[in-house]
Amino acid sequence: MSEQQKLVGREVEGMRQKDDFYPTPEYITRALMDRVCFAGTIWECACGDGRMSEVIKQYGHHVVSTDLVDRCYNDGTSGVDFLLENTKMPNIVTNPPFNLAYEFIEQGLRLADRKLALLLPIRYLTGKKRVELYKKYPPRFIVVIPNKVDFVGTGNPVMEFAWFVWDKTENKKETKIIWSEYKS
Ligand SMILES: C[S@@+](CC[C@H](N)C(=O)[O-])C[C@H]1O[C@@H](n2cnc3c(N)ncnc32)[C@H](O)[C@@H]1O
């Protein structure tokens, strides 16, 4: 069992969700959209059942939604492996499968012309390979979610998350940390 499986697996008592499907609660998407501006189309490239896409649309954005797996989202296209895509988009926003997080960062940085925002475990700020990547391409914002996130409704979540946001439209190298509201 990988370290990732141990961490997320604990949350569902040893059972991984099939194809890493952990749908994002609405307040998490709002924590990003309320604090970071996006101009142009947003690609939700691992859209699941579309719940993140639907929240983003409420902010007036045109959203393109794709996923590898068909999860019956009428506005989405299934069978699209993000890691094999070559299409560029102004912005990419998603909660990626955590076992492919590094690959999603690399591919997102290749394909997003403006901003890339990925919801990742806060502990992904660390790790030799990841830190080398962050030093080369520093995220512009880290939007911290102050509560542990209960993706699957166990009532006993174990992991903390943050939005890691890269901005290719400006040349700033420093990373700004933004704390979203604590959810009581
Ligand atoms: C953690 S879930 C998040 C779903 C959705 N983004 C949300 O926030 O509710 C990850 C999603 O990534 C999809 N996925 C896994 N590997 C993928 C790949 N290579 N390309 C595109 N989607 C992938 C899974 O099918 C799953 O729906």
The ligand as an SDF file (V2000), in Angstrom:
LIG
                    3D

 27 29  0  0  0  0  0  0  0  0999 V2000
  -10.7430   13.3140   -6.4270 C   0  0  0  0  0  0  0  0  0  0  0  0
  -11.9190   13.0050   -7.7500 S   0  0  0  0  0  0  0  0  0  0  0  0
  -12.4870   14.6810   -8.0060 C   0  0  0  0  0  0  0  0  0  0  0  0
  -13.7350   14.8270   -8.8390 C   0  0  0  0  0  0  0  0  0  0  0  0
  -14.1380   16.2850   -9.1070 C   0  0  0  0  0  0  0  0  0  0  0  0
  -13.0260   17.0500   -9.6510 N   0  0  0  0  0  0  0  0  0  0  0  0
  -14.5940   16.9580   -7.8370 C   0  0  0  0  0  0  0  0  0  0  0  0
  -13.8390   17.7940   -7.3440 O   0  0  0  0  0  0  0  0  0  0  0  0
  -15.6820   16.6740   -7.3320 O   0  0  0  0  0  0  0  0  0  0  0  0
  -10.7550   12.6890   -9.0820 C   0  0  0  0  0  0  0  0  0  0  0  0
  -11.3540   12.4040  -10.4330 C   0  0  0  0  0  0  0  0  0  0  0  0
  -10.2540   12.2310  -11.3310 O   0  0  0  0  0  0  0  0  0  0  0  0
  -10.6500   11.3120  -12.3410 C   0  0  0  0  0  0  0  0  0  0  0  0
   -9.4260   10.8270  -13.0090 N   0  0  0  0  0  0  0  0  0  0  0  0
   -8.5480    9.8690  -12.5880 C   0  0  0  0  0  0  0  0  0  0  0  0
   -7.5300    9.7650  -13.4480 N   0  0  0  0  0  0  0  0  0  0  0  0
   -7.7580   10.6750  -14.4490 C   0  0  0  0  0  0  0  0  0  0  0  0
   -7.0550   11.0440  -15.6310 C   0  0  0  0  0  0  0  0  0  0  0  0
   -5.8800   10.4770  -15.9620 N   0  0  0  0  0  0  0  0  0  0  0  0
   -7.5840   12.0050  -16.4290 N   0  0  0  0  0  0  0  0  0  0  0  0
   -8.7540   12.5960  -16.1070 C   0  0  0  0  0  0  0  0  0  0  0  0
   -9.4710   12.2890  -14.9970 N   0  0  0  0  0  0  0  0  0  0  0  0
   -8.9690   11.3440  -14.1710 C   0  0  0  0  0  0  0  0  0  0  0  0
  -11.4440   10.2760  -11.5730 C   0  0  0  0  0  0  0  0  0  0  0  0
  -12.2950    9.5660  -12.4450 O   0  0  0  0  0  0  0  0  0  0  0  0
  -12.2140   11.1570  -10.5600 C   0  0  0  0  0  0  0  0  0  0  0  0
  -13.4850   11.5040  -11.0440 O   0  0  0  0  0  0  0  0  0  0  0  0
  1  2  1  0
  2  3  1  0
  2 10  1  0
  3  4  1  0
  4  5  1  0
  5  6  1  0
  5  7  1  0
  7  8  2  0
  7  9  1  0
 10 11  1  0
 11 12  1  0
 11 26  1  0
 12 13  1  0
 13 14  1  0
 13 24  1  0
 14 15  1  0
 14 23  1  0
 15 16  2  0
 16 17  1  0
 17 18  1  0
 17 23  2  0
 18 19  1  0
 18 20  2  0
 20 21  1  0
 21 22  2  0
 22 23  1  0
 24 25  1  0
 24 26  1  0
 26 27  1  0
M  CHG  2   2   1   9  -1
M  END
$$$$
